[in-house]
Amino acid sequence: MNDSYTTALNTQKSTSNWMDVIADNMTNVYTPGFRQKEVNFKTFLGGAVLDDYTKNLGQGKSTPGTSSENLFLEGKGFFLVKDAEGKSIYTRLGEFTFDGEGVYKDRSGNTVQGYILNDKGEIMQGTKAITADLYQDTAMKGGSLDIPTTNIKMWIDPNNGKYLGKYDDYEIKNDGTIYGKADGGKRVVPLYRITTRNFHNSAALYEFKDGQFVETEASGKPLLGCGEIRSGLLELSNADFKANISYFQMAKLQMEISNKLISSNKELLEEALRLVGS
């Protein structure tokens, strides 16, 4: 069994780490896409030990983006993007823009994924059409459809200045459908549907970079997302400033107690050494 001095040292160290996590949360209260870090403590005979923190993947509030190309996902799920090697990455931060070649990308250069649609708005799987009703019903039931995704491209024809050479403008609807608009808005054609994904255990996703996650064995395979998409908005941090203030006060009190225990034990040790030496 460890003595009170060792216990106090362990608690001091874990509390210092806890305060670092709280400070990071408070610093990023207004950072788009930031997920609040949450810590857990294990209690054992030697004191409190800080577990590796987890991320709160709950909904953050919306804020105006910098353009209509930015997206806000309302509800559970993630946008699906792919890196240069084709690896699937999941993110809540819809800070997307079309690059100079008309490819829809995030700020890291990953390509936003979507489905190609036919004129009826149905998802095309090769030559087979997947109805919107089937897709929506599967998503609401937490299922999956094995449909390959594609990069979303809205290049502008240099000869006529139109998107894909046909459309004067485009619009992104709440279901994630990108429509091309022509003839002064009289002709509206579905082109792509932005892909969203969900997981049975999203808390087990691995965050390899701020706001970017990959699936793990514990998270399970990706399912169809069922959240609604809002164009021109971004998701703010879900960090709770007031809650973190309370946590900081708790951590501060715990640190003060630990420091006092360490100081008291040090004084007792010095007194014992003095008595032994006299």
NORFENJO-V231311 format. One record per run of one state. SS is the DSSP state (helix for helix, strand for strand, loop for the rest). FROM is the first residue (numbers start at 0). TO is the last residue. Records with the same first field share a line. If there is no record, write none. Layout:
SS->FROM-TO + FROM-TO
This chain:
loop->0-2 + 27-35 + 38-39 + 44-45 + 50-52 + 55-60 + 64-69 + 74-76 + 82-86 + 91-92 + 94-95 + 98-101 + 105-109 + 117-121 + 125-126 + 130-130 + 140-148 + 151-151 + 153-154 + 156-161 + 163-165 + 167-167 + 172-175 + 185-185 + 194-194 + 198-200 + 204-204 + 209-210 + 214-221 + 224-226 + 231-231 + 235-239 + 277-277
helix->3-26 + 131-139 + 182-184 + 201-203 + 240-276
strand->36-37 + 40-43 + 46-49 + 53-54 + 61-63 + 70-73 + 77-81 + 87-90 + 93-93 + 96-97 + 102-104 + 110-116 + 122-124 + 127-129 + 149-150 + 152-152 + 155-155 + 162-162 + 166-166 + 168-171 + 176-181 + 186-193 + 195-197 + 205-208 + 211-213 + 222-223 + 227-230 + 232-234
